[in-house]
Amino acid sequence: MTKLKENSSYSINNAEKVRAFYNQNTDNFIAVYGEIIQAFRTTNVNDFLDYTIKSNNLKSGERVLDAGCGICGPAIYFAQHISSIQIEACTISDIQVEKSQVNIEKRNLNDQINVTRADYHDIVKIYGKEQFDSVYFLESFGHSTQKNILVDACWDVLKPGGRLYIKDLFKRLSNDEWEQLRINQICKDIEVGYEYDIADLSDVLNTIRSKGFILSFVKVPEVDITQFEQLTISNDFQNLFNIAKIDSWDDYIFPIDFYEILAIKPAINNLENMHLYFMNK
Ligand SMILES: C[S@@+](CC[C@H](N)C(=O)[O-])C[C@H]1O[C@@H](n2cnc3c(N)ncnc32)[C@H](O)[C@@H]1O
């Protein structure tokens, strides 16, 4: 009998569980979050989407991939605000595809957004190589339990000079051993509740850099503190639907940090000229 390899995608890809999770919970997400399923946001979520456009430098005429698109709330906003941008969007959830299609149709954006039910680990097979100016993940990257494979796939589908943009939550670090243990425990609860695999920032940066991406920045999204939504929506969601609900605030420690990462696939495919990336381009 053939033995499955320890690291085969069959044994460690969690995507089917994530699919079931979103098929079951998308209506609940919509009831609390609306069309943008992101915890870190501004009170007026459109301000955060404007910020995302600038941060990922999305431009008119580009072809981009929204990996983990939800019900296409962000893709619709981008298509309405960036002329002739072409967005391929994919989600693991069948229900989200159905809802996305209705939302896209309602806004007459069929010529700008195409949504596919797909596992984002399979994007090379689905879209082909060197297709996109940007691949972006808006609080979706951390669902992957195969982040190395996912970064490889992003590299392949990006055109030379293309941008990988990830906005997500990452495990907080503490130099206090007890505090770190508590952080790890609370992260575990979130992972179980949301079918997430909260990333370690250093691991992700190492993966991206070892692949050959040039790190452009890593930072906390720069929103005005008075406009920050304070994560009340995600707390409401957890309490209402009993997902990763915080039962006691005794010895609770905030377990995550939000960061955005921008990395460039070099346009120069020549190791001798790589130093040019550090000059003012
Ligand atoms: C928190 S929601 C964010 C949705 C969207 N980016 C937004 O801002 O509204 C996470 C999304 O990641 C998608 N996702 C998770 N794992 C995936 C996978 N393996 N392939 C494709 N999509 C995935 C889910 O289907 C869901 O749409």
The ligand as an ORCA input file, in Angstrom:
! r2SCAN-3c Opt
* xyz 0 1
  C     -11.812     36.655      7.130
  S     -12.381     36.276      5.527
  C     -11.805     37.719      4.622
  C     -12.621     37.941      3.380
  C     -12.232     39.137      2.516
  N     -10.824     39.207      2.261
  C     -12.731     40.426      3.091
  O     -11.899     41.295      3.382
  O     -13.954     40.595      3.211
  C     -11.239     35.017      4.986
  C     -11.463     34.557      3.556
  O     -10.397     33.660      3.195
  C     -10.945     32.641      2.396
  N     -10.081     31.457      2.405
  C      -9.578     30.815      3.475
  N      -8.851     29.739      3.085
  C      -8.880     29.722      1.745
  C      -8.335     28.874      0.751
  N      -7.610     27.804      1.065
  N      -8.563     29.167     -0.537
  C      -9.327     30.234     -0.892
  N      -9.882     31.075      0.001
  C      -9.667     30.823      1.303
  C     -12.299     32.380      3.008
  O     -13.129     31.685      2.112
  C     -12.745     33.814      3.297
  O     -13.348     34.330      2.150
*
